Amino acid sequence: MKLLIAIVNNDDAHFVNTGLTSNGFHVTKISSTGGFLMNGNSTFLLGVEEEDVDRALEVIKTHSKKRTQSVPTVMPGSNIYGTAETKVSVGGARVFVIDIEKSLRF
């Protein structure tokens, strides 16, 4: 058995959650924050049989889209934001696959 920890942008979280549950996966969703822009994320925890890992990963990949976002640039050495903007890549998913020694459901 494997534990999948998937960190997904909030813009995609509903679609990932729906995709996983409609494919028969039991999912725990936790609200989280992090990354460069400190945007909201959702962290999904899934206990998955080894033969179903690729199927779960494909669902997550299908529903997690990368996009670009404009952010204001900061003038070096100051706290003043400039009028220029920089495009950064956001979204997608980061997934960790961990071996599980034992899994119990009560």
ABEGO torsion letter per residue (X at the ends): XBBBBBBBBAAAAAAAAAAAAAAGBBBBBBBBBEEAAGBBBBBBBBBBBAAAAAAAAAAAAAABBBBBBBBBBBBBGBABBBABBBBBBBEEBBBBBBBBABBBBX
